Amino acid sequence: MSNGQLQTLLTPTPEEGFKLAVKLAQKGVEVTQPSEEIRGMLRPVYSTDADSLISVSQVIAIYFQTVAFANNYWIL
């Protein structure tokens, strides 16, 4: 992502694809709650809540699945 805009889902490796999936999840939170101050206030609550952590892991997994599909699962 450059300038906050998604240019492509294509990545050279699965590791880079996973990083992109994490970045997509982070950007989704920023769009949903644009206030950095409020996100900062909420972070201590969700960062220690097991259900919240599992939920974010699920979101990242779904994004990674999408990125992997876009990259033909990195099969050459």
Secondary structure, 3 states (H helix, E strand, C coil): CECCECCCCCCCCHHHHHHHHHHHHHHHHHHHCCCHHHHHHHHHHHCCCHHHHHHHHHHHHHHHHHHHHHCHHHCC
